[in-house]
């Protein structure tokens, strides 16, 4: 008799527990927060002016992204002790700054296209921009005043006084 009573209790608990578990899981899934875009376009100037001031001076009207390129989509991972941060975006320079940089005889600027432009930044890029880039300028500008030498590039449009920047630095 005790055996039959144990089977009945187990059957009752399973019969009541499984639907409750399914309902609880469904409610939890329905209330799960919407995943935000991984990269949100930023417009604050202070971080850019602090990082680029020696190479470009103060920038304005910026649209940019800054994120850890090694970050996984989940937040349940152990963070890396060293993060590789990508800064990519564009900003306006003070009038005449882009042309002054482009005319510097120490650098051979060449026409280029923005091949690694993130989708989030496409609305802010002028379609008729005449981008020019120099490897020697990038190398010199990226190491000024920094402890760690990042990798990346600057592209300039002299007509609009725009700079497009895309570089990665190690954040420890």
Secondary structure in CASP SS format (residue, H / E / C, confidence):
PFRMAT SS
TARGET T0000
AUTHOR 0000-0000-0000
METHOD secondary structure of the structure
MODEL  1
X C 1.00
X H 1.00
X H 1.00
X H 1.00
X H 1.00
X H 1.00
X H 1.00
X H 1.00
X H 1.00
X H 1.00
X H 1.00
X H 1.00
X H 1.00
X H 1.00
X H 1.00
X H 1.00
X H 1.00
X H 1.00
X H 1.00
X H 1.00
X H 1.00
X H 1.00
X H 1.00
X H 1.00
X H 1.00
X H 1.00
X H 1.00
X H 1.00
X H 1.00
X H 1.00
X C 1.00
X C 1.00
X C 1.00
X C 1.00
X C 1.00
X C 1.00
X C 1.00
X C 1.00
X C 1.00
X C 1.00
X C 1.00
X E 1.00
X C 1.00
X C 1.00
X C 1.00
X H 1.00
X H 1.00
X H 1.00
X H 1.00
X H 1.00
X H 1.00
X H 1.00
X H 1.00
X H 1.00
X H 1.00
X H 1.00
X C 1.00
X C 1.00
X C 1.00
X E 1.00
X E 1.00
X E 1.00
X E 1.00
X E 1.00
X E 1.00
X E 1.00
X E 1.00
X E 1.00
X C 1.00
X C 1.00
X C 1.00
X C 1.00
X C 1.00
X C 1.00
X C 1.00
X C 1.00
X C 1.00
X C 1.00
X C 1.00
X C 1.00
X C 1.00
X C 1.00
X E 1.00
X E 1.00
X E 1.00
X E 1.00
X E 1.00
X E 1.00
X E 1.00
X E 1.00
X E 1.00
X E 1.00
X C 1.00
X C 1.00
X C 1.00
X C 1.00
X H 1.00
X H 1.00
X H 1.00
X H 1.00
X H 1.00
X H 1.00
X C 1.00
X C 1.00
X C 1.00
X C 1.00
X C 1.00
X C 1.00
X C 1.00
X E 1.00
X E 1.00
X C 1.00
X C 1.00
X C 1.00
X C 1.00
X C 1.00
X C 1.00
X C 1.00
X H 1.00
X H 1.00
X H 1.00
X H 1.00
X H 1.00
X H 1.00
X C 1.00
X C 1.00
X C 1.00
X C 1.00
X C 1.00
X C 1.00
X C 1.00
X E 1.00
X E 1.00
X C 1.00
X H 1.00
X H 1.00
X H 1.00
X H 1.00
X H 1.00
X H 1.00
X H 1.00
X H 1.00
X H 1.00
X C 1.00
X C 1.00
X C 1.00
X C 1.00
X C 1.00
X C 1.00
X C 1.00
X E 1.00
X E 1.00
X E 1.00
X E 1.00
X E 1.00
X E 1.00
X E 1.00
X C 1.00
X C 1.00
X C 1.00
X C 1.00
X E 1.00
X E 1.00
X E 1.00
X E 1.00
X E 1.00
X E 1.00
X E 1.00
X E 1.00
X E 1.00
X E 1.00
X C 1.00
END
